[in-house]
Amino acid sequence: MKGTKHPGHRRRGPGRVLGLLLALVAAIGLTGTTALAAPGHAGTSAAATARALGPKGVVAAMQPSWNLGNTLDAIPDETSWGNPPATKALFDTIKAQGFRSVRLPVTWSGHQSSTAPYTIDATWLNRVRQVADWALSDGLYVVINVHHDSWQWISSMPTDHDNVLARFKATWTQIAAEFKDSPQTLLFESVNEPQFNNTTDTQGSQYLDELNTTFHTVVRQSGGNNATRLLMLPSLGCTPSQERMDPLVQEIGSLNDPNLVATVHYYGWYPFSVNIAGGTRFDATSQKDMTDTFTAIGNTLIAKGIPVYMGEYGLLGYPDFNHPPRVEQGEALKYFEMLGHEARTTGVTTALWDAFNFLNRTTLQWRDPDLINQIKSAWTTRSGTASSDRVFLAKSEAITARTLTLNPNGLTFRGIWQGGTKLAQGRDYTVSGDQLTLTASALTRLAGNRAYGTNATVEARFSAGLPWKIHVTTYDKPVLSNANGTTGGLTVPARFNGDLLATMESTYADGSNAGNTSWTPYQEYDVAFSPDYPGNAITLTADYLNALRDGAQATLTFHFWSGTTVTYHVTRSGGSVTGTVA
């Protein structure tokens, strides 16, 4: 991923739609024992293990995988993007949590001369080796790559061809020499998300073919274990689209080397991944994007005997513990649950992109246990879900029954529990087909004193996987107030009254879109607007406000998860901004 300072997930445009598998077997013809084989520790045993497993078996044995993001790839130094230095204890934790491999993204440019002979600083090379050796010593497979160099200098290859090619060759010559005697449980990845300035996909694929061929030649000629080390080759941008995977298939075939692996990334349907254009739910469109992607990977690569390592997967804008969550929790859980299933049944090994947002690198504890537990569960089984993880009860109204649609995902519904107590079917809930209805009497009991926010949580349990949590939530219509500010930012006072903000629609009186995202009325969460629940406010950002037409009133419609909408007006006048209640 392309980095920015301490944020984690980085940005992509709507045209770039970029996974979790316990790679066990049938899809790639391995036994469960083989797929779960642990890597060797010493060079000889590792080589023997690799020979016994074969390339497909090695990639399968790497499932599941994890990224040490925003660390060795940070610019200019390891701690520049907010993470502490990597430690041996970090990899001990990753190993204990069930991961079998790690990807170490490395940016070399800040530690390398920019002119010939493009020497990599010895201290940096030693640090990369130290981190890799810690992971290898834990029995983890390790992937090392050339990361943000892709957009820092490699992308200029169309206008600086010879220098870029020479630097790329020199970079991999030095990396290959440093690690040539490392065990076969170390893999090399040519380049992360390769891109080339002002080129078509056809031109970009040609440049990438030249780089990948150079990478292959340099490593194979460097001696030691590099003669047969598994090498990962990306598609253009690491995008798993048909038009970008087809050239990769051709290239892998032309190299005539059995020890090659294809690598791609997946971050979901773009509007859902960042919450823009009304993409608040993991809906049919998002699901189809996912199933279509894995079907294409299966048909284009897996079916041709090419092992696939999904070097990054996740959501582009979630989670981010520095900002309010732009993706609703239940929708994210559904996304990761289905992704695990698609990857597992397709035969793809997947590496979770973790920049800082899943594992707290200081405490070595997961930031959101429910989220990581869902991800881990999907390594082996499906879980049942529902149309929502919340039932909203308006405090100003009498409580009535509420219905959710169950998504058993092939499992059998077992009932509803509150803690260790099973609710009574018929009295507390009813089930008709896939419709689960919580009765008014049960909801009245669960709502208690009806304080704003979550009053109680019950669980829908199924025959396998994790239970689906349903949060009984009391709310009233949010109330906004008038505000004055500048184009540097407007703070709108807001009483949320237990509700949660889903998205913001922004238009002018003539119906055209208002804001910094002109192609849709639904602006991007945490980019154009952001709720501040503790501060009882909604912030409109400078990016959004400066994009407004001077003197033209914009009508904002705030959509909340209860289904409630609130209308608000904003007018920019020079550098001043006025917000008024509709």
Order of alpha helices (4+ residues) and beta strands (2+ residues): alpha-alpha-beta-alpha-beta-alpha-beta-alpha-alpha-beta-alpha-beta-alpha-beta-alpha-alpha-beta-alpha-beta-beta-beta-alpha-beta-beta-beta-beta-beta-beta-beta-alpha-beta-beta-beta-beta-beta-beta-beta-beta-alpha-beta-beta-beta
